[in-house]
Amino acid sequence: MVVCACRPKNFSRYLPLGFYMLCGAIDTVALYSCLTKFGSGSDTYRYLYFYSDSLMMLAIYWVIIRFYLQVFEEMGMSQVIRRAAAFLLGGAALFSYFVVHANRNHLTLQFAIELGQNLYFIGVVLIYLLWGALVKLKQTRNRTAQFVLALGIYFSATAASYAIVTLFPSLESNVILEWVPPAMGLWLPLAWTYTFLKVPEVTPEMTQAPALLEAKAAA
């Protein structure tokens, strides 16, 4: 995924995607090293897990900001609206870091579940709003739309797992949290890599659309 994003034709447009995946790979290696050295019950592993998850949310919100800016540009919206969207999304991203920092003295599993549920729910709302804009543009088959769709599945499944644990505490929460988030963590790079390799940047319908609009205007 990182190699695909770093190709010259993709680098400037999809830099946030490659950066997020690179951070995810580094985070995975760091967590695994800490796990094998200190164990899952150690304070070192616990702090690394919570803080790295908060930083990863910052990175993925940057990805969402990039998608919003691309879609707003295609919709021809003003710079003010684009900047307002970037400001709101950036504020939501910073929220994750400050909440973890403020609660650093009592980082527990329940706190992690509640924080994750809130952050992923925000992501679900933002992604579905973005998907609605793509549907309005009738561009649901291009590469950006496939990236957004894969991200929507990732956020939806992860948020649902946190919600199930919160609503039904009697269930085996460890089983859900052990399987669903890691499965989605594997799904996202696979889906994005497939999109880079198999989905074109634009479809024939998108290239024909400007000509059709000009013909209608002339008529």
GILINPE-V366648 format. One record per pair of residues at least 4 apart in sequence whose ideal C-beta (glycine too) atoms are under 6 Angstrom apart, sorted by the first residue. I is the first residue (numbers start at 1). J is the second residue. D is the distance in whole Angstrom. If there is no record, write none. Layout:
i=[I	I]
j=[J	J]
d=[D	D]
This chain:
i=[1	1	1	1	2	2	2	4	5	5	5	5	6	6	10	16	16	16	17	20	20	20	21	23	23	27	34	34	34	35	35	38	38	38	40	46	47	48	50	50	54	54	54	57	57	58	61	61	64	64	65	65	67	67	68	69	70	71	72	72	77	92	96	99	103	107	112	113	113	116	116	117	117	120	120	120	121	123	124	124	124	127	127	127	130	131	134	134	134	139	140	141	142	142	143	143	143	146	146	147	150	152	154	154	155	157	158	158	161	161	163	164	165	165	173	174	176	179	187	189	194	195	202	202	208]
j=[21	189	192	193	18	21	22	196	10	14	17	18	11	18	14	62	63	66	63	59	60	63	189	27	59	52	38	45	48	40	45	42	44	45	45	107	51	52	100	107	96	97	100	96	119	93	89	93	89	126	86	89	130	148	85	82	144	133	77	82	81	122	119	115	111	111	116	162	165	120	162	162	163	155	158	159	159	155	155	156	159	151	152	155	148	148	139	140	145	145	145	203	202	203	195	199	201	195	199	195	191	156	184	188	159	184	181	184	176	180	167	168	173	176	177	178	180	183	191	193	198	199	206	207	212]
d=[5	4	5	5	5	5	5	4	6	5	5	3	6	6	5	5	4	4	6	4	6	5	6	6	5	5	6	5	5	6	6	4	5	5	6	6	6	6	6	5	5	5	4	4	5	5	6	3	6	6	5	5	6	6	5	6	6	5	4	5	5	5	5	6	6	6	6	6	6	6	5	4	6	5	5	4	5	4	5	6	5	6	4	6	6	6	5	6	5	6	5	5	6	6	6	5	5	4	5	6	4	6	5	5	6	5	5	5	5	4	6	6	4	6	6	6	6	6	6	6	6	5	4	6	6]
